[in-house]
Amino acid sequence: EGWNWISFNQSFPDMTLGSIFDQIDDSPLYIKSQSEYADYYSDFGWFGTLEYIDNLSMYKINMLESDALALRGNYINVDSTIFSLSNGWNWIGYSPNNSISIETALLNIPSEYATYIKSQSEYADYYSDFGWFGTLETMHPLSGYLINLNNGIDFTYNTDDGMNRLNFRENIY
């Protein structure tokens, strides 16, 4: 019930709002991404600029009552899921299919780029001489995040348990 920050780490044959949220009819009221939105009308369905769900975005969905989604799809390839992040705030999904510490998951973002990240209930600040610090210590599948950056970057989540890989391309946004 209320607002939920969600993301999807699976792909489905039909990624429309109607298909994804079909099983929770009349529970959703409103959904928004960083740049689009849709309202739900019980006698019509979804209406607005947001028509499709993707595996890159975080979505805020407002629910009239608590409900659960049971979806089966194909897990996406984390290494080839590239998030094009811009300077400032970005609404990002979480592509790995397991929970990972924030230090490991965000390792591919250069230290001078990141400033702040928050989930619906936790946060962390980035200190260049220390790393991430705050209540957000682990990132989780199906959760959505807001991240603030000083520079734009194309980014993939790091799923290695060590620090043996950097995978990023610097972009100017």
FENFENRA-V793914 format. One record per backbone hydrogen bond with DSSP energy under -1.0 kcal/mol. NH is the residue of the N-H (numbers start at 1). CO is the residue of the C=O. Records with the same first field share a line. If there is no record, write none. Layout:
NH->CO, CO
This chain:
2->63
4->61
6->59
7->142
11->74
17->51
20->16
21->17
24->21
27->24
29->62
30->62
31->38
32->60
33->36
38->31
39->47
40->29
41->45
44->41
45->41
47->39
50->37
53->15
59->6
60->32
61->4
62->30
63->2
64->27
74->11
76->9
83->155
85->83, 153
88->149
90->147
92->145
93->56
100->139
102->137
105->101
106->102
107->104
109->106
113->110
115->148
116->148
117->124
118->146
119->122
124->117
125->133
126->115
127->131
130->127
131->127
133->125
136->123
139->100
143->140
145->92
146->118
147->90
148->116
149->88
150->113
153->85
154->169
155->83
158->105
169->154
171->152
